[in-house]
Amino acid sequence: MIHLKQIKKSFQVGDQTVHAIRNLNIDIKQGEYVAIMGASGSGKSTLLNILGCLDTPTEGEYHIAGDSAFELNDDQLSAFRGKQIGFVFQSYNLLPQFTVLENIKLPLLYQKDIDQEASHARALDLARLVGLEDRLDHRPTELSGGQQQRVAIARSLINEPLILLADEPTGNLDTKTEQEILDLFDTLNAQGKTIIVVTHEQEVGERAGRMILMRDGLILSDTTSAHG
């Protein structure tokens, strides 16, 4: 479903050229659960931004579900990203003035011709899926970190995206809550959702079926676990 070919990404820092990604080739199948790992500066966050169509490479090709992401104009790319890709961030990125239910429904505000009744029902279903059906009218300040991340995960799923991209999703959580979020990812993957997680935590990476280890913009190893 995802095909990256000869991806390069360079930045100019003063007189120096920094090669964040060098000649990367990756194929990811529908339904895979992939962890992209590496130390700070390894290129994993740059890769996630390219996968999420938030950034474009200096060179290379990116095809997702048969479409060439880099041949779309800005409006097409924005629409594609909003419909096909769900994002989960380390810092949750919830709107403080919105309730749990309103935050989950937020991506739908940017779409035209939305069936309000159907979207409300979908948001309720997702709130139940992440275990927040009794917190629908609460605001982010009234929730724990783990509950806020559950809202963020539900929000990322509201458009039924092809891919769920998670950037250090357990970075701000304690060990017990981290396990609960990873259990939720396991459930989503078991239901067929394609999940790509960027992490520097070994225990998070080991929950995925496939681990891609990066260093200096290159893939150091690409391994599949026994349960992957």
Wavefront OBJ file of the C-alpha trace (Angstrom):
o trace
v 0.000 0.000 0.000
v 2.989 2.303 0.655
v 5.900 2.432 -1.759
v 8.907 4.672 -1.159
v 11.593 4.618 -3.829
v 15.008 6.277 -3.650
v 13.849 8.888 -1.150
v 16.373 11.578 -0.284
v 15.924 14.598 1.953
v 18.559 17.280 2.399
v 18.623 20.528 4.362
v 20.907 23.483 3.975
v 22.307 24.653 7.330
v 24.574 27.596 6.698
v 27.283 26.411 4.321
v 26.625 22.734 5.099
v 24.229 20.297 3.453
v 22.628 17.938 5.969
v 21.445 14.646 4.495
v 18.504 13.672 6.704
v 17.461 10.719 4.498
v 19.630 8.941 1.953
v 18.316 6.653 -0.810
v 15.503 5.101 1.233
v 13.401 2.267 -0.213
v 10.458 0.940 1.822
v 7.315 -1.040 0.998
v 4.548 -1.379 3.587
v 1.571 -3.651 3.063
v -1.986 -2.938 4.094
v -2.595 -4.080 7.657
v 1.044 -3.971 8.752
v 2.102 -2.586 12.136
v 5.506 -0.961 11.672
v 7.794 0.731 14.187
v 10.391 3.171 12.839
v 13.156 3.423 15.404
v 16.438 5.224 15.895
v 18.228 7.795 17.987
v 17.611 11.524 17.689
v 18.896 12.695 14.306
v 18.510 9.284 12.668
v 15.936 10.596 10.178
v 12.880 8.827 11.584
v 10.839 11.999 12.170
v 11.728 13.312 8.724
v 10.551 10.009 7.282
v 7.273 10.222 9.223
v 6.657 13.741 7.868
v 7.180 12.463 4.320
v 4.884 9.483 4.927
v 2.254 11.873 6.305
v 2.599 14.206 3.296
v 3.638 16.995 5.667
v 6.968 17.303 3.880
v 8.303 16.464 0.437
v 11.661 14.808 -0.252
v 14.480 16.346 -2.225
v 14.331 13.352 -4.561
v 12.376 10.118 -4.900
v 8.897 8.675 -5.342
v 6.094 8.062 -2.852
v 3.037 6.055 -3.841
v 0.207 5.404 -1.404
v -2.697 3.168 -2.389
v -1.647 3.561 -6.025
v -1.554 7.384 -5.982
v 1.635 9.393 -6.406
v 1.592 11.749 -3.422
v 4.080 14.157 -4.965
v 2.092 14.741 -8.144
v -0.815 16.338 -6.257
v -1.167 20.110 -5.899
v -1.418 21.685 -2.439
v -5.225 21.523 -2.268
v -5.310 17.921 -3.486
v -2.559 16.971 -1.059
v -4.372 18.581 1.854
v -7.601 16.761 0.974
v -5.725 13.490 0.511
v -3.950 13.876 3.849
v -7.182 14.708 5.656
v -9.001 11.688 4.281
v -6.336 8.979 4.061
v -3.951 9.630 6.946
v -4.658 9.771 10.673
v -2.104 11.445 12.965
v -1.360 10.796 16.633
v 1.180 13.112 18.299
v 3.172 12.940 21.515
v 1.568 16.161 22.783
v -2.057 15.124 21.919
v -2.842 18.464 20.171
v -6.396 18.675 21.501
v -8.365 21.931 21.508
v -8.829 22.903 25.179
v -12.190 24.633 24.649
v -13.707 21.551 22.983
v -15.219 18.532 24.724
v -14.051 14.968 24.117
v -16.776 14.423 21.534
v -16.086 17.746 19.796
v -12.355 17.001 19.619
v -13.027 13.584 18.089
v -15.282 15.167 15.442
v -12.854 18.019 14.713
v -11.417 16.714 11.374
v -14.945 16.551 9.957
v -15.305 20.330 10.277
v -12.942 20.706 7.333
v -15.042 18.538 5.041
v -18.032 19.591 2.993
v -21.344 17.742 2.732
v -20.891 15.847 5.993
v -23.847 13.873 7.309
v -24.044 15.309 10.835
v -26.074 12.440 12.238
v -23.721 9.814 10.810
v -20.614 11.691 11.983
v -22.056 12.016 15.496
v -22.757 8.284 15.592
v -19.236 7.559 14.311
v -17.699 9.788 17.017
v -19.722 7.990 19.705
v -18.565 4.614 18.395
v -14.927 5.749 18.495
v -15.327 7.152 22.018
v -16.583 3.720 23.068
v -13.718 2.022 21.216
v -11.119 3.983 23.193
v -13.022 3.611 26.481
v -14.195 7.207 26.909
v -17.957 6.850 26.543
v -18.374 8.197 30.111
v -16.210 11.291 29.406
v -17.953 12.731 26.341
v -18.596 16.199 27.828
v -15.231 16.531 29.582
v -12.592 18.958 28.324
v -8.887 18.069 27.959
v -7.927 19.731 31.274
v -10.324 17.342 33.028
v -8.606 14.259 31.550
v -5.438 12.359 32.370
v -2.620 12.182 29.824
v -3.655 8.687 28.804
v -7.268 9.759 28.330
v -6.166 12.727 26.220
v -4.128 10.408 24.012
v -7.174 8.153 23.643
v -9.154 11.171 22.411
v -6.347 11.911 19.942
v -6.422 8.321 18.667
v -10.207 8.410 18.256
v -9.898 11.741 16.412
v -7.287 10.255 14.077
v -9.740 7.502 13.118
v -12.839 9.633 12.473
v -12.238 9.834 8.715
v -11.532 6.093 8.502
v -8.009 6.706 7.150
v -5.920 4.143 5.297
v -2.980 4.701 7.626
v -2.483 5.696 11.244
v 0.799 7.568 11.843
v 1.916 7.956 15.448
v 4.878 10.133 16.491
v 6.223 9.069 19.914
v 2.608 8.422 21.035
v 3.591 7.210 24.512
v 6.396 9.704 25.133
v 4.462 11.681 27.756
v 2.844 8.712 29.493
v 3.716 6.570 32.511
v 4.458 2.874 32.033
v 0.965 1.601 32.892
v -0.761 4.108 30.603
v 1.768 3.399 27.851
v 0.760 -0.270 27.946
v -2.920 0.682 27.692
v -2.268 2.818 24.590
v -0.169 0.043 23.027
v -2.964 -2.441 23.771
v -5.311 -0.108 21.888
v -2.927 -0.053 18.911
v -2.857 -3.861 19.011
v -6.653 -3.893 18.867
v -6.759 -1.457 15.952
v -4.144 -3.434 14.040
v -6.034 -6.677 14.685
v -9.060 -4.963 13.090
v -6.961 -4.368 9.962
v -5.665 -0.833 10.486
v -2.224 -0.048 9.047
v -0.151 1.565 11.806
v 3.257 3.235 11.573
v 4.803 4.346 14.868
v 7.937 6.452 15.267
v 9.603 5.745 18.603
v 12.955 5.564 20.336
v 11.582 3.175 22.985
v 12.509 -0.476 22.462
v 9.449 -1.823 24.287
v 7.160 0.229 22.047
v 8.931 -0.995 18.915
v 8.704 -4.609 20.020
v 4.907 -4.424 20.086
v 4.899 -3.867 16.320
v 5.108 -6.719 13.852
v 7.972 -5.051 11.987
v 10.834 -2.872 13.200
v 12.790 -0.548 10.906
v 15.928 0.775 12.592
v 17.419 3.978 11.174
v 20.770 5.668 11.627
v 22.158 8.702 9.801
v 19.290 8.707 7.306
v 19.793 5.068 6.324
v 17.969 1.858 7.190
v 20.238 -0.153 9.466
v 17.877 -3.115 9.757
v 14.342 -4.134 8.802
v 13.060 -7.105 10.785
v 9.748 -8.886 11.213
v 8.839 -10.408 14.567
v 7.325 -13.839 15.075
v 3.864 -12.306 15.637
v 4.185 -9.839 12.750
l 1 2 3 4 5 6 7 8 9 10 11 12 13 14 15 16 17 18 19 20 21 22 23 24 25 26 27 28 29 30 31 32 33 34 35 36 37 38 39 40 41 42 43 44 45 46 47 48 49 50 51 52 53 54 55 56 57 58 59 60 61 62 63 64 65 66 67 68 69 70 71 72 73 74 75 76 77 78 79 80 81 82 83 84 85 86 87 88 89 90 91 92 93 94 95 96 97 98 99 100 101 102 103 104 105 106 107 108 109 110 111 112 113 114 115 116 117 118 119 120 121 122 123 124 125 126 127 128 129 130 131 132 133 134 135 136 137 138 139 140 141 142 143 144 145 146 147 148 149 150 151 152 153 154 155 156 157 158 159 160 161 162 163 164 165 166 167 168 169 170 171 172 173 174 175 176 177 178 179 180 181 182 183 184 185 186 187 188 189 190 191 192 193 194 195 196 197 198 199 200 201 202 203 204 205 206 207 208 209 210 211 212 213 214 215 216 217 218 219 220 221 222 223 224 225 226 227 228
